[in-house]
């Protein structure tokens, strides 16, 4: 009789429950999707324009090759993107790189779809206060010693900025 509670507990643990949940997925209405790529100091901007896919789709996004894509600096037209090597890629050659502190707006429009736009203020480069290099001072993920780099800079407190650092 001592083992009876343990056998009962074992039966309770091995019994599984399963519940099937069906989710109604609304009909998908394709929309324009714009991705734009710019490297600081460069004089060209690349844009990639496709149509959105439904959540259950396994297809590649459809190309959008008949769109008008424009760039504005502080609400003044800078230029219009031209079609590039791939049907979904567009390129804008600038006379000068984008300017820190100015606001840029990119718009994309084509027939049968609602026009889209995005606005980005180019942040002012932060002041670098200190850079420290520490050879073989950090333990890497594989257990070996790695070099360390510490960069201290002054960031604008009330703004969400993202920074990229490259060490060679």
C-alpha positions, 0 to 999 in steps of 0.5 A: 500500500505504500506505493499506491500514492506514487502510482497515482501520481505517475498516472496523473503526470503521464496524462496529457491535455491537448487543445486545438485553437483555430485562429481566423486570419483576415484576408490579406490586402497587399501594401507597399513595403519600402526599405532604404539603405544609406551609408553615412558620407555616401552620395547615393541612396538605394531603395528596395520596393516590394509588396507585402505578403500574407502571414502564411505565405511562402512566396517571395515578395512581388517586385514593384517596378513601376513606382515613383520614389522621391527624397525630400530634405526639410520638405524640399524635393532633392531628387527622384530615384531611378530604376536600378539593375533589379526590378525592385531596386531604385537608386538616387545619386546625390550631388552631396552626402546627406546633412547632419541635423536635417530631416529627410522624407522618402515617399513611394507611390504606384498605381493600385496601392496607397502611397507610403512615406518615412521620415528620418532626421540625420543625427549629429555625430556624437563627440567621442570622449575616449577610446581604449584598446585592451589586447587579449583582455576579454574572454570570448564565447569560445573560451579564448582571450579576445581584444577589448575596445571601449568607446565613450561618447556623449549622446543626445539624452532625449533622442533614440539614436543608433550607432555603428562602430567598426574596428579594424 
